[in-house]
Amino acid sequence: MPKNALEKLTLTARTALVVGVTLLFALLCCMLLAFVAGRSEDPTANLNLYGEIAFALSMLLCGFLGAKLAADRRFASGLLAGGIVLVLVIAASIAFGGTSFVKEAILAALGAFIAATGALLGAKEQKRRRKH
């Protein structure tokens, strides 16, 4: 596959691809953390922490990939992908009945910040080395 083949996709297709990869990564991350929890002495002791770690890593990856795969306006593309994943997470939280509105609002704000950080990291141009 050519290096810039993903850059030729439309914004919608790239964003859908990034969201799909992010959701797959989140699923794998949850499975890995469930395995870790199952191996501990008290499997239910740190489930909230494991979920927040999976959420943070997924948001970081989403912002980063959204920016990295974009042809132009990289930061905005990373924010768009992160925003879509965040809306999906908020909708799932509402559908399954969250515990506390304040905690969910704080986690949503933190998720937006982490996605923006990932987009910033992905949008950063690499420095080119001079050939001697």
Secondary structure, DSSP 8 states (H G I E B T S, - for coil): --TTTGGGS-HHHHHHHHHHHHHHHHHHHHHHHHHHHHHSSSTTTTHHHHHHHHHHHHHHHHHHHHHHT-SS-HHHHHHHHHHHHHHHHHHHHHHTT-S-HHHHHHHHHHHHHHHHHHHHHHHS--------
